[in-house]
Amino acid sequence: MSKPAQRAQSAAEPKAPNIARFAPAEHLHEAQLQLLEREGSYDSARFFDQRADELDALLATFLDCAFEHSQAAALTLDRAHVSHTMFTECGVAQLHAVGAGFADCMFTGCRFGSFAAMESSMHSVEMRDCHIGYLNLRDATWRDVRFVDCVIDEFDAVGAQLTRVAFPGTRIESINLQHATVSDVDLRGARLHRIENVEYLRGNHHVARPDRRPRRRVRREPRHPRGVMA
């Protein structure tokens, strides 16, 4: 009699993110981080072991690029288009990617103090072993995104559209889903401390929450009134 129930439970499970696997471009040319510029176009560029203060790549295009072991105080990628690009062991105190588009990208071992991704779009993106202080994706559209073994202090998804997003092994201090439209969002593998405004989710949604172990009931001895000895 338990088998039908198991089938019903599995049918209700959220769909896993569809992450495309891609190999880095074979012939990358070395590029200077300091030379990033607005509306620039970068194809098969490798930015390796570099430091910078403030970088502005507004409306820039990155294709088949690699950012490795590089640091910046601030990086602006507002309305930029980033595809088939890998970020490895990078650190940015303030990353601005408002209205930016990311497709088929991989972030590994990166550290971002704040990641402002309002109104951005992400498709087929994986973040692995990353630490983000404040992730702001208000009114963003993220589809097929996976956070693996990450730490996110504050996840602000107010008004966002999230489809097939998973968090295996990821610790999230707080997540705000007010007025978000979600589908197949899987929080079961996450260590979640606080989730806010789930009751304000819009549309048809499916959020799989973290598994919670039932509390063990402790048998307490009856308390006697004062002055009464058993």
C-alpha positions in Angstrom: 0.0 0.0 0.0 3.0 2.3 0.4 4.1 2.2 -3.2 1.4 4.5 -4.6 2.2 7.0 -1.9 5.9 6.9 -2.9 5.1 7.4 -6.6 2.9 10.4 -5.7 5.7 11.9 -3.6 8.3 11.5 -6.4 5.9 13.0 -9.0 5.7 16.1 -6.8 9.4 16.6 -6.6 10.7 19.7 -8.3 12.5 19.4 -11.6 16.3 19.6 -11.4 18.1 22.5 -13.1 19.2 21.8 -16.7 22.8 22.9 -16.6 24.7 22.7 -19.9 28.2 21.4 -19.7 30.9 23.2 -21.7 34.6 23.0 -22.0 36.7 26.2 -21.8 38.0 27.5 -25.1 41.2 25.9 -26.2 43.0 29.0 -27.4 42.6 31.8 -24.9 44.7 35.0 -25.2 45.9 36.9 -22.2 44.1 40.1 -21.5 44.5 43.0 -19.0 41.8 43.4 -16.4 42.6 47.1 -16.2 41.7 47.5 -19.8 38.1 46.5 -19.5 35.9 49.2 -20.9 32.3 50.1 -21.5 30.6 48.4 -24.5 33.8 46.4 -25.0 33.7 43.0 -26.8 35.8 40.2 -25.4 36.1 36.8 -27.1 38.3 34.0 -25.8 40.1 36.3 -23.3 41.8 35.1 -20.1 42.2 37.4 -17.1 44.6 35.6 -14.8 46.0 36.6 -11.4 45.3 40.3 -11.6 44.3 43.1 -9.2 42.2 46.2 -9.9 40.3 48.9 -8.0 37.2 49.9 -9.9 36.3 48.4 -13.2 33.4 49.5 -15.5 32.3 47.1 -18.2 28.8 48.5 -18.8 27.1 46.9 -21.8 30.2 44.8 -22.5 30.1 41.4 -24.2 32.0 38.3 -23.0 32.2 35.1 -24.9 34.3 32.0 -24.1 36.3 34.0 -21.5 38.0 33.0 -18.2 38.5 35.0 -15.1 41.0 33.3 -12.8 42.5 34.2 -9.4 41.7 37.9 -9.9 40.5 40.5 -7.5 38.7 43.9 -7.7 37.2 46.3 -5.3 34.3 47.0 -7.6 33.2 45.6 -11.0 30.3 47.0 -13.0 28.6 44.6 -15.5 25.3 46.4 -15.8 23.5 45.2 -19.0 26.5 43.2 -20.0 26.1 39.8 -21.9 28.2 37.0 -20.5 28.1 33.5 -22.0 30.3 30.4 -21.9 32.5 32.1 -19.3 34.2 30.7 -16.2 35.0 32.6 -13.0 37.5 30.7 -10.8 38.8 31.9 -7.4 37.8 35.5 -8.0 37.0 38.1 -5.4 34.9 41.3 -5.9 33.8 43.4 -3.0 31.0 45.0 -5.0 29.7 43.3 -8.1 27.1 45.2 -10.1 25.2 43.3 -12.8 21.9 45.1 -13.0 20.1 44.0 -16.1 23.0 41.7 -17.2 22.5 38.4 -18.9 24.5 35.3 -18.0 24.2 32.0 -20.0 26.2 28.8 -19.7 28.5 30.2 -17.0 30.4 28.6 -14.1 31.5 30.3 -10.9 33.9 28.3 -8.7 35.4 29.4 -5.4 34.5 33.0 -5.8 33.9 35.6 -3.1 31.5 38.5 -3.5 30.7 41.0 -0.8 27.6 42.1 -2.6 26.2 40.9 -5.9 23.6 43.4 -7.2 21.8 41.4 -10.0 18.5 43.2 -10.1 16.5 42.7 -13.3 19.2 40.3 -14.5 18.7 37.0 -16.3 20.6 33.8 -15.7 20.2 30.6 -17.7 22.2 27.4 -17.2 24.6 28.8 -14.5 26.3 26.9 -11.7 27.9 28.5 -8.6 30.1 26.1 -6.6 31.9 26.8 -3.3 31.1 30.5 -3.5 30.5 33.0 -0.7 28.1 35.9 -1.3 27.4 38.4 1.4 24.3 40.0 -0.1 22.7 38.6 -3.3 20.1 41.0 -4.7 18.1 39.6 -7.6 15.0 41.7 -7.3 12.8 41.5 -10.4 15.4 39.2 -12.0 14.7 36.1 -14.1 16.8 33.1 -13.2 16.3 29.7 -14.9 18.3 26.5 -14.5 20.6 27.8 -11.8 22.4 25.6 -9.1 24.2 26.7 -6.0 26.5 23.9 -4.7 28.2 24.1 -1.3 27.9 27.9 -1.2 27.3 30.3 1.6 24.8 33.2 1.1 24.3 35.5 4.0 21.3 37.3 2.5 19.3 36.2 -0.5 16.9 38.9 -1.7 14.5 37.6 -4.4 11.7 40.0 -4.0 9.7 40.1 -7.3 12.0 37.6 -9.0 11.1 34.8 -11.4 12.9 31.6 -10.4 12.6 28.4 -12.3 14.4 25.2 -11.6 16.8 26.6 -9.0 18.5 24.3 -6.5 20.8 24.7 -3.5 22.5 21.4 -2.6 24.8 21.8 0.4 24.3 25.5 0.5 23.9 27.6 3.7 21.6 30.5 3.5 21.2 32.8 6.5 18.0 34.4 5.2 15.9 34.4 1.9 13.1 36.8 1.0 10.7 35.5 -1.6 8.1 38.3 -1.3 6.0 38.6 -4.6 8.4 36.2 -6.3 7.1 33.8 -9.0 8.8 30.4 -8.5 8.6 27.0 -10.1 10.6 24.0 -9.1 12.7 25.7 -6.5 14.4 23.1 -4.4 15.6 24.1 -1.0 15.8 20.5 0.5 19.6 20.3 0.3 20.1 23.8 1.8 20.8 24.7 5.4 18.3 27.5 5.7 18.1 29.7 8.8 15.3 32.0 7.9 12.8 32.2 5.0 10.6 35.3 4.7 7.3 36.2 2.9 6.6 32.8 1.4 2.9 33.6 1.8 3.3 36.4 -0.8 4.5 34.1 -3.6 2.7 34.8 -6.9 1.2 32.4 -9.4 1.5 28.6 -9.4 4.6 27.7 -7.4 6.5 24.7 -6.1 9.0 25.2 -3.4 10.6 22.2 -1.8 11.7 23.3 1.6 14.6 21.9 3.6 14.0 18.6 5.4 13.3 19.1 9.0 13.9 16.4 11.6 11.0 15.9 13.9 11.7 17.1 17.4 12.0 14.4 20.0 9.4 14.6 22.7 10.9 14.7 26.2 8.8 13.2 28.8 8.5 15.5 31.7 7.6 14.6 35.2 4.4 16.2 36.6 5.1 19.3 38.5 3.7 19.5 42.0 2.3 22.6 43.6 4.6 24.4 46.0 4.9 23.0 49.4 3.5 19.6 48.3 5.8 16.7 48.4 5.1 13.6 46.4 
